[in-house]
Amino acid sequence: MSALLSKTAEYGIRAVLYIALKQFKKGGAKKWVDTEEIARDLKIPQHFLAKVIQKLVKAGIIYSKRGKNGGFRLKKSPEKMKLLDVVFALEGKKFLSGCVLGLPNCSNKNPCPVHHYWQNIRDEINRMFSEKTVKELLDGNLKI
């Protein structure tokens, strides 16, 4: 399990990468991918994945098509989709905004013992998530 991301965000990113891989595979037809296939291949519980996918559809990250030949596809090209788009869709805009120790009153004016260290790390993580695209991860031969 990821120490940084919730299971929801972890599974969401993996599902988006999987859909992108299937949809934009070299020489392959752009296809719709269903939750059963994603869950099976990524070893994610299907009922949980369905909830994650539903959030991604509602947030406009992926399209949904019902029926026999239905499934899911990315709404944007992988070159235009940032990881932060996916994380915000699943975690909300408060991703990484809280105190790393969970202290409710921690702030710049009232910092916890690790506040300034965590702030630097958080800024770097936010920068990476807002700069990296789905395509860049796929180009790196990522194993999902």
BELFENJO-V415144 format. One record per residue. RES is the residue in one small letter. PSI is psi in whole degrees, 0 to 359 (none if undefined). D_CENTER is the distance of its C-alpha to the mean C-alpha in Angstrom with 1 decimal. Layout:
{{RES;PSI;D_CENTER} {RES;PSI;D_CENTER}}
This chain:
{{m;144;14.3} {s;137;12.3} {a;342;14.5} {l;319;12.1} {l;150;9.1} {s;165;10.0} {k;323;10.0} {t;310;8.2} {a;319;5.0} {e;309;6.1} {y;323;7.0} {g;314;4.4} {i;315;2.9} {r;320;6.7} {a;317;7.7} {v;317;6.7} {l;319;8.4} {y;313;11.1} {i;316;11.8} {a;317;12.1} {l;315;14.3} {k;320;16.4} {q;325;16.8} {f;21;17.8} {k;137;19.5} {k;130;22.8} {g;353;25.7} {g;155;23.8} {a;146;23.9} {k;117;20.9} {k;161;20.3} {w;140;18.6} {v;131;16.7} {d;164;17.3} {t;328;15.7} {e;315;18.6} {e;315;18.0} {i;311;14.3} {a;315;15.2} {r;309;18.3} {d;328;17.0} {l;358;14.1} {k;52;16.3} {i;136;14.2} {p;126;16.5} {q;321;16.7} {h;323;17.5} {f;317;14.5} {l;321;12.2} {a;321;14.2} {k;320;13.5} {v;313;9.6} {i;319;10.4} {q;318;13.0} {k;321;10.9} {l;324;8.9} {v;313;12.4} {k;326;13.9} {a;354;11.7} {g;20;12.8} {i;321;9.7} {i;158;11.5} {y;154;15.2} {s;137;16.9} {k;124;20.4} {r;161;22.7} {g;182;25.4} {k;316;26.6} {n;23;24.8} {g;191;21.8} {g;217;18.1} {f;148;15.0} {r;157;14.4} {l;144;12.3} {k;328;13.9} {k;161;13.8} {s;153;14.8} {p;334;12.5} {e;335;14.8} {k;351;14.0} {m;117;10.2} {k;152;9.0} {l;325;5.9} {l;329;7.3} {d;315;7.4} {v;315;4.0} {v;315;4.6} {f;322;8.1} {a;329;7.9} {l;329;7.2} {e;342;9.1} {g;172;11.4} {k;350;13.1} {k;12;14.6} {f;125;11.8} {l;17;14.1} {s;343;17.1} {g;174;19.1} {c;135;21.6} {v;335;20.6} {l;357;23.7} {g;16;22.9} {l;127;26.1} {p;334;26.2} {n;7;28.7} {c;133;27.1} {s;178;27.1} {n;327;28.4} {k;335;31.8} {n;67;31.6} {p;146;29.5} {c;174;29.0} {p;337;30.2} {v;10;26.9} {h;308;25.7} {h;326;26.5} {y;313;25.0} {w;324;21.7} {q;317;21.8} {n;317;22.1} {i;315;19.3} {r;317;16.9} {d;320;18.0} {e;320;17.3} {i;314;13.7} {n;320;13.2} {r;314;15.0} {m;314;13.1} {f;330;9.6} {s;346;11.7} {e;325;13.6} {k;133;11.6} {t;165;10.7} {v;319;9.3} {k;317;13.1} {e;322;13.9} {l;319;11.8} {l;323;13.4} {d;338;16.7} {g;15;16.7} {n;42;17.3} {l;134;14.2} {k;115;14.9} {i;none;12.2}}
